[in-house]
Amino acid sequence: MAKPTGVTEARDELGDTVDRVARNGQRVTLTRRGKAVAAIVSTDDLELLEALEERGDVEDARAALRKGGFIPLAKVKARLGL
């Protein structure tokens, strides 16, 4: 679970915050007025999130193709005036 940290505290202790994330794999949720606004995660976590997102995009594209959602590139360009 991500440790909640105020934005001001994280800014003041940025080096320590980055070290906790990079060395320990800790996730840090940045808060502003008690509300989560962003997160700091390791590059390993980011790569995993991006891979999952890409996999979802590929699955969505395959589903669209199965449903007949394919539009030739030339037609798309013509519709956009390119």
Steps between C-alpha positions, in 0.01 A plus 500: 500500500624848417608718789305830500737796494413867476629676188691752713662224706595308186650814346701573813620140518511419128833316513384276785164442333663396172742272687210323677330444166810401301671282760208346686235499230279703731212684338430852623165669459530878495220685673383858499262606777454134588396398148713268283617692192793299359732209566869424481577143394813314398590470135429125527143577612461758223617254235251242631216754492591603146516136386158432651360812334646399164364147536156645567529720191597199287209296638260789429631531144459125440144512636419794271638311200290194589193725509580643159646822638775516238518817291768517229764768559420669168139544609604647834733744327227602258255562786760716676597682185857374507 
